[in-house]
Amino acid sequence: MSQEDHLQKMLTNLARRLEILEEQRALEGFDVSPKVLIEIEKIKTEIATIRLGSEETGKKASEVSGNDIPATIEHALELYLEEVGKSRASSTLTTYHYTIQRFKNTLIDHKVPPAQTPLSAMTNEWIHWFLDDLRLLEPTTERGYLAPVIGFYEYVVAKNWLDLNLTEMRYFIKRRQRKLPEKAQRFPKQQVERLLKSLDQIVSGPFKDDREQLAVLRDRALLYLLADTGLRVSEVCSLKRGQIDWNELDLFVVGKGNKEARLRISERAMSRLRVYLDQRQDPAHAPASLVDLPLFARHDKRAGNQLLPLSPRSVQQLIDRWVSRFLGDVYLREITPHTFRHYFVTTILRSTGGDVEVAKKLARHADISTTMRYAHLSDEELDRIYYDIFDAE
């Protein structure tokens, strides 16, 4: 897939997302985020720029020399993105495409058009320019943008196309890169548990119709599953009925990096999932077999009788709706789909006396330092530990 095709795909996906938001606004008075509109216009502009550059140059300089070295920066970047696409998820590849386009814009601003610039002109100074353009971003965002570009430099050297000084580049980045802020994260354990209990209390109704009842049962089962398995929102949205093993109380999921994993499911989450699916009564004559039907389906009027899967955005919206109702708007930004994964990991750590290795394996973290970020102690716990030490007599 060419870069222009990929950007067009991004635009199509965003347009589809916008359509969903507009439908939601029509049904519930939901105001579409201006950020979405800005993002769409931004991608449109990028695509128009690529097309214009293609018309002006007549033909992209992408031929390969006799030594199989790309003739231009543009072609080298395309080959790099193709290589990335072989081992990364589509969402990661989309992020890489966006970042590389931003890097190309930096080069264009410095009179180095990638489509006309030979690969042999590539220098470490370009990283300096890119860092300058990222200086107004948050340190975390800056690191996210740098990673794909650093990967491109490493790719060029690994292919023996150029002999760049990567040690010098990394040293410069280390000196220039801002440190990540130490953020004191709150762990809203009580609020999460209150939210789950509140959903338990309303499942008996009354409901205005069957759709509303199904939506409540679905939301309760979904939030219990998130809290008790640590599933990522993208994973839970892609679950099929056939991935659940009702006898063994577990499920199989393909997570980050296309890694397959077995996840245990608590009895309380499984029982609520059974209630939801029993009430849903999926027809045996459905277009897809039962095992291929989405575990969590849409129950809005626009879905009709189709069993369509939820989107990550839909999960965020349903969480916002229940948080606003049961906890208040003050918690809207604090409780997100990822909060339930946070709840899962931290609960394990506290229940095991801080066994980070157990939490790491159950959360499927590749690096134990990621697990350590969840190891919180509340003020009450610190008080108890302090007085146990100094008031033991």
C-alpha positions as semicolon CSV with decimal commas, in nm:
position;residue;x (nm);y (nm);z (nm)
1;M;0,000;0,000;0,000
2;S;0,141;0,338;-0,101
3;Q;0,164;0,624;0,144
4;E;-0,110;0,818;-0,034
5;D;-0,338;0,515;-0,022
6;H;-0,268;0,477;0,348
7;L;-0,348;0,841;0,417
8;Q;-0,669;0,802;0,220
9;K;-0,754;0,504;0,440
10;M;-0,690;0,719;0,747
11;L;-0,925;0,983;0,608
12;T;-1,192;0,721;0,540
13;N;-1,165;0,587;0,894
14;L;-1,190;0,935;1,043
15;A;-1,487;1,020;0,821
16;R;-1,658;0,702;0,941
17;R;-1,584;0,799;1,299
18;L;-1,726;1,145;1,238
19;E;-2,040;0,991;1,090
20;I;-2,085;0,782;1,404
21;L;-2,043;1,090;1,624
22;E;-2,293;1,286;1,418
23;E;-2,543;1,003;1,446
24;Q;-2,488;1,002;1,820
25;R;-2,541;1,377;1,831
26;A;-2,868;1,342;1,641
27;L;-2,992;1,079;1,886
28;E;-2,865;1,224;2,213
29;G;-2,766;1,583;2,139
30;F;-2,397;1,489;2,150
31;D;-2,166;1,763;2,028
32;V;-1,894;1,643;1,794
33;S;-1,548;1,723;1,926
34;P;-1,380;2,001;1,723
35;K;-1,059;1,802;1,758
36;V;-1,202;1,534;1,527
37;L;-1,296;1,789;1,263
38;I;-0,952;1,951;1,282
39;E;-0,783;1,613;1,249
40;I;-0,985;1,525;0,939
41;E;-0,903;1,857;0,774
42;K;-0,539;1,807;0,861
43;I;-0,526;1,470;0,689
44;K;-0,714;1,608;0,388
45;T;-0,449;1,877;0,360
46;E;-0,170;1,622;0,381
47;I;-0,325;1,409;0,106
48;A;-0,376;1,715;-0,113
49;T;-0,012;1,810;-0,059
50;I;0,107;1,466;-0,166
51;R;-0,113;1,471;-0,475
52;L;0,001;1,820;-0,569
53;G;0,366;1,722;-0,529
54;S;0,305;1,419;-0,748
55;E;0,152;1,635;-1,024
56;E;0,433;1,890;-1,012
57;T;0,712;1,637;-1,028
58;G;0,524;1,436;-1,290
59;K;0,671;1,115;-1,167
60;K;0,794;1,014;-0,826
61;A;1,165;0,948;-0,811
62;S;1,142;0,603;-0,661
63;E;1,362;0,397;-0,884
64;V;1,629;0,190;-0,721
65;S;1,990;0,209;-0,827
66;G;2,201;-0,084;-0,938
67;N;2,315;-0,135;-0,578
68;D;1,953;-0,156;-0,457
69;I;1,990;0,172;-0,271
70;P;1,679;0,394;-0,286
71;A;1,731;0,699;-0,501
72;T;1,546;0,940;-0,272
73;I;1,448;0,995;0,089
74;E;1,085;0,952;-0,016
75;H;1,146;0,602;-0,146
76;A;1,356;0,502;0,154
77;L;1,075;0,613;0,385
78;E;0,823;0,410;0,186
79;L;1,038;0,098;0,211
80;Y;1,080;0,157;0,584
81;L;0,702;0,183;0,637
82;E;0,647;-0,132;0,433
83;E;0,894;-0,312;0,660
84;V;0,720;-0,179;0,971
85;G;0,385;-0,299;0,836
86;K;0,509;-0,658;0,824
87;S;0,532;-0,689;1,201
88;R;0,315;-0,417;1,352
89;A;-0,058;-0,383;1,410
90;S;-0,255;-0,162;1,171
91;S;-0,309;0,101;1,444
92;T;0,067;0,119;1,505
93;L;0,134;0,145;1,132
94;T;-0,114;0,433;1,108
95;T;0,077;0,615;1,383
96;Y;0,406;0,556;1,199
97;H;0,261;0,694;0,875
98;Y;0,137;1,005;1,052
99;T;0,471;1,059;1,228
100;I;0,677;1,010;0,911
101;Q;0,452;1,259;0,732
102;R;0,527;1,508;1,008
103;F;0,898;1,437;0,970
104;K;0,870;1,497;0,595
105;N;0,696;1,828;0,662
106;T;0,993;1,928;0,878
107;L;1,231;1,847;0,592
108;I;1,018;2,045;0,346
109;D;1,024;2,346;0,581
110;H;1,404;2,331;0,567
111;K;1,409;2,318;0,185
112;V;1,478;1,943;0,177
113;P;1,188;1,794;-0,024
114;P;1,195;1,415;0,033
115;A;1,079;1,334;-0,321
116;Q;1,374;1,520;-0,478
117;T;1,644;1,476;-0,214
118;P;1,887;1,186;-0,267
119;L;1,925;0,943;0,021
120;S;2,298;1,018;0,026
121;A;2,215;1,369;0,158
122;M;2,068;1,229;0,481
123;T;2,235;1,364;0,799
124;N;2,185;1,361;1,173
125;E;2,104;1,731;1,156
126;W;1,757;1,641;1,038
127;I;1,687;1,490;1,382
128;H;1,785;1,829;1,532
129;W;1,529;2,001;1,311
130;F;1,260;1,751;1,405
131;L;1,326;1,793;1,777
132;D;1,295;2,169;1,735
133;D;0,952;2,120;1,578
134;L;0,844;1,898;1,869
135;R;0,953;2,131;2,147
136;L;0,600;2,261;2,216
137;L;0,459;1,912;2,270
138;E;0,439;1,722;2,596
139;P;0,751;1,513;2,668
140;T;0,553;1,189;2,637
141;T;0,415;1,292;2,297
142;E;0,761;1,401;2,186
143;R;0,900;1,055;2,259
144;G;0,615;0,895;2,070
145;Y;0,700;1,101;1,759
146;L;1,074;1,040;1,788
147;A;1,059;0,660;1,801
148;P;0,950;0,602;1,436
149;V;1,206;0,853;1,305
150;I;1,488;0,698;1,508
151;G;1,372;0,364;1,371
152;F;1,409;0,500;1,016
153;Y;1,772;0,601;1,082
154;E;1,845;0,257;1,227
155;Y;1,677;0,093;0,927
156;V;1,892;0,288;0,679
157;V;2,212;0,184;0,859
158;A;2,098;-0,178;0,898
159;K;2,036;-0,197;0,523
160;N;2,392;-0,069;0,462
161;W;2,258;0,219;0,254
162;L;2,449;0,482;0,454
163;D;2,711;0,491;0,726
164;L;2,541;0,727;0,972
165;N;2,678;0,789;1,319
166;L;2,393;0,647;1,529
167;T;2,592;0,683;1,851
168;E;2,620;1,057;1,794
169;M;2,249;1,075;1,712
170;R;2,144;0,894;2,030
171;Y;2,378;1,109;2,241
172;F;2,229;1,425;2,097
173;I;1,873;1,304;2,154
174;K;1,955;1,209;2,512
175;R;2,092;1,558;2,576
176;R;1,802;1,736;2,408
177;Q;1,514;1,516;2,513
178;R;1,310;1,639;2,807
179;K;1,255;1,411;3,104
180;L;0,913;1,263;3,157
181;P;0,732;1,426;3,451
182;E;0,675;1,217;3,759
183;K;0,298;1,214;3,784
184;A;0,125;1,116;4,102
185;Q;-0,153;0,894;3,969
186;R;-0,473;0,857;4,164
187;F;-0,627;0,515;4,199
188;P;-1,009;0,555;4,215
189;K;-1,068;0,208;4,362
190;Q;-1,375;0,309;4,559
191;Q;-1,528;0,487;4,262
192;V;-1,478;0,188;4,030
193;E;-1,636;-0,049;4,281
194;R;-1,921;0,193;4,344
195;L;-1,984;0,212;3,970
196;L;-1,999;-0,168;3,942
197;K;-2,235;-0,201;4,238
198;S;-2,460;0,074;4,101
199;L;-2,499;-0,117;3,776
200;D;-2,590;-0,429;3,975
201;Q;-2,868;-0,233;4,144
202;I;-3,040;-0,114;3,826
203;V;-3,045;-0,435;3,618
204;S;-3,389;-0,527;3,753
205;G;-3,539;-0,224;3,582
206;P;-3,779;-0,077;3,505
207;F;-3,679;-0,025;3,141
208;K;-3,859;0,161;2,866
209;D;-3,795;-0,122;2,617
210;D;-3,592;-0,436;2,550
211;R;-3,308;-0,239;2,391
212;E;-3,249;-0,039;2,706
213;Q;-3,249;-0,354;2,919
214;L;-2,997;-0,522;2,689
215;A;-2,774;-0,215;2,694
216;V;-2,768;-0,208;3,075
217;L;-2,695;-0,582;3,101
218;R;-2,423;-0,547;2,836
219;D;-2,260;-0,249;3,007
220;R;-2,256;-0,423;3,344
221;A;-2,101;-0,741;3,199
222;L;-1,849;-0,540;2,999
223;L;-1,727;-0,331;3,293
224;Y;-1,699;-0,633;3,521
225;L;-1,499;-0,811;3,250
226;L;-1,266;-0,512;3,208
227;A;-1,216;-0,486;3,586
228;D;-1,151;-0,857;3,643
229;T;-0,937;-0,941;3,337
230;G;-0,739;-0,625;3,261
231;L;-0,846;-0,638;2,896
232;R;-0,757;-0,339;2,683
233;V;-1,053;-0,160;2,528
234;S;-0,950;-0,257;2,173
235;E;-0,932;-0,621;2,282
236;V;-1,273;-0,628;2,447
237;C;-1,434;-0,467;2,142
238;S;-1,294;-0,738;1,913
239;L;-1,403;-1,034;2,128
240;K;-1,621;-1,303;1,969
241;R;-1,850;-1,542;2,154
242;G;-1,629;-1,833;2,050
243;Q;-1,332;-1,694;2,243
244;I;-1,499;-1,767;2,576
245;D;-1,445;-2,106;2,740
246;W;-1,743;-2,138;2,974
247;N;-1,617;-2,456;3,136
248;E;-1,264;-2,339;3,211
249;L;-1,368;-1,982;3,297
250;D;-1,122;-1,820;3,060
251;L;-1,086;-1,665;2,717
252;F;-0,822;-1,643;2,448
253;V;-0,731;-1,305;2,307
254;V;-0,485;-1,163;2,057
255;G;-0,330;-0,862;2,226
256;K;-0,047;-0,618;2,168
257;G;0,209;-0,730;1,915
258;N;-0,033;-0,995;1,788
259;K;0,048;-1,209;2,092
260;E;-0,206;-1,474;2,187
261;A;-0,287;-1,501;2,555
262;R;-0,514;-1,694;2,788
263;L;-0,702;-1,479;3,037
264;R;-0,879;-1,608;3,344
265;I;-1,231;-1,479;3,408
266;S;-1,377;-1,437;3,756
267;E;-1,703;-1,611;3,842
268;R;-1,871;-1,277;3,908
269;A;-1,777;-1,146;3,562
270;M;-1,875;-1,474;3,395
271;S;-2,215;-1,486;3,565
272;R;-2,300;-1,134;3,451
273;L;-2,186;-1,218;3,100
274;R;-2,418;-1,522;3,098
275;V;-2,715;-1,307;3,203
276;Y;-2,648;-1,062;2,920
277;L;-2,608;-1,326;2,649
278;D;-2,910;-1,525;2,771
279;Q;-3,121;-1,212;2,750
280;R;-2,978;-1,129;2,406
281;Q;-3,092;-1,464;2,264
282;D;-2,878;-1,465;1,950
283;P;-3,067;-1,649;1,675
284;A;-2,921;-1,981;1,568
285;H;-2,994;-1,885;1,206
286;A;-2,782;-1,567;1,229
287;P;-2,574;-1,484;0,918
288;A;-2,262;-1,576;1,112
289;S;-2,234;-1,876;1,340
290;L;-2,272;-1,808;1,710
291;V;-1,900;-1,842;1,776
292;D;-1,827;-1,559;1,530
293;L;-2,081;-1,313;1,672
294;P;-1,947;-1,020;1,876
295;L;-1,942;-1,080;2,249
296;F;-2,061;-0,725;2,311
297;A;-2,301;-0,583;2,054
298;R;-2,468;-0,252;1,984
299;H;-2,830;-0,218;2,097
300;D;-2,914;0,127;1,964
301;K;-3,194;0,184;1,713
302;R;-2,957;0,248;1,426
303;A;-2,808;-0,098;1,465
304;G;-3,152;-0,246;1,408
305;N;-3,152;-0,623;1,436
306;Q;-2,788;-0,651;1,332
307;L;-2,536;-0,772;1,587
308;L;-2,267;-0,511;1,533
309;P;-1,962;-0,490;1,762
310;L;-1,896;-0,195;1,989
311;S;-1,617;0,047;1,901
312;P;-1,361;0,178;2,154
313;R;-1,530;0,516;2,124
314;S;-1,867;0,357;2,212
315;V;-1,714;0,200;2,524
316;Q;-1,577;0,538;2,631
317;Q;-1,920;0,693;2,581
318;L;-2,104;0,430;2,783
319;I;-1,852;0,464;3,065
320;D;-1,896;0,842;3,058
321;R;-2,272;0,800;3,076
322;W;-2,263;0,578;3,385
323;V;-1,987;0,776;3,556
324;S;-2,188;1,097;3,510
325;R;-2,500;0,931;3,648
326;F;-2,358;0,749;3,948
327;L;-2,039;0,939;4,039
328;G;-2,080;1,286;3,894
329;D;-1,915;1,475;3,611
330;V;-1,610;1,546;3,827
331;Y;-1,490;1,188;3,756
332;L;-1,543;1,195;3,379
333;R;-1,175;1,255;3,299
334;E;-1,053;1,031;3,579
335;I;-1,239;0,712;3,490
336;T;-1,173;0,582;3,139
337;P;-1,161;0,234;2,984
338;H;-0,795;0,211;3,086
339;T;-0,889;0,285;3,449
340;F;-1,034;-0,065;3,472
341;R;-0,702;-0,215;3,363
342;H;-0,538;0,006;3,624
343;Y;-0,788;-0,129;3,879
344;F;-0,710;-0,488;3,776
345;V;-0,331;-0,459;3,811
346;T;-0,338;-0,258;4,132
347;T;-0,588;-0,494;4,294
348;I;-0,357;-0,787;4,217
349;L;-0,058;-0,606;4,364
350;R;-0,242;-0,522;4,683
351;S;-0,392;-0,868;4,721
352;T;-0,057;-1,044;4,673
353;G;0,145;-0,819;4,903
354;G;0,306;-0,642;4,609
355;D;0,405;-0,945;4,401
356;V;0,504;-0,755;4,088
357;E;0,595;-1,068;3,891
358;V;0,245;-1,214;3,934
359;A;0,085;-0,882;3,835
360;K;0,316;-0,854;3,534
361;K;0,216;-1,197;3,402
362;L;-0,157;-1,151;3,459
363;A;-0,149;-0,804;3,299
364;R;0,063;-0,931;3,007
365;H;0,320;-0,655;3,045
366;A;0,639;-0,699;2,843
367;D;0,842;-0,486;3,085
368;I;0,815;-0,507;3,463
369;S;0,872;-0,131;3,488
370;T;0,528;-0,088;3,333
371;T;0,376;-0,295;3,612
372;M;0,558;-0,091;3,874
373;R;0,370;0,221;3,767
374;Y;0,055;0,065;3,910
375;A;0,202;-0,001;4,254
376;H;0,020;0,267;4,451
377;L;-0,023;0,305;4,824
378;S;-0,314;0,516;4,944
379;D;-0,286;0,762;5,232
380;E;-0,484;0,517;5,448
381;E;-0,238;0,238;5,374
382;L;0,058;0,464;5,446
383;D;-0,105;0,567;5,775
384;R;-0,154;0,202;5,874
385;I;0,205;0,108;5,787
386;Y;0,346;0,412;5,967
387;Y;0,155;0,354;6,290
388;D;0,223;-0,020;6,280
389;I;0,594;0,065;6,279
390;F;0,609;0,346;6,534
391;D;0,314;0,268;6,761
392;A;0,378;-0,103;6,794
393;E;0,438;-0,091;7,172
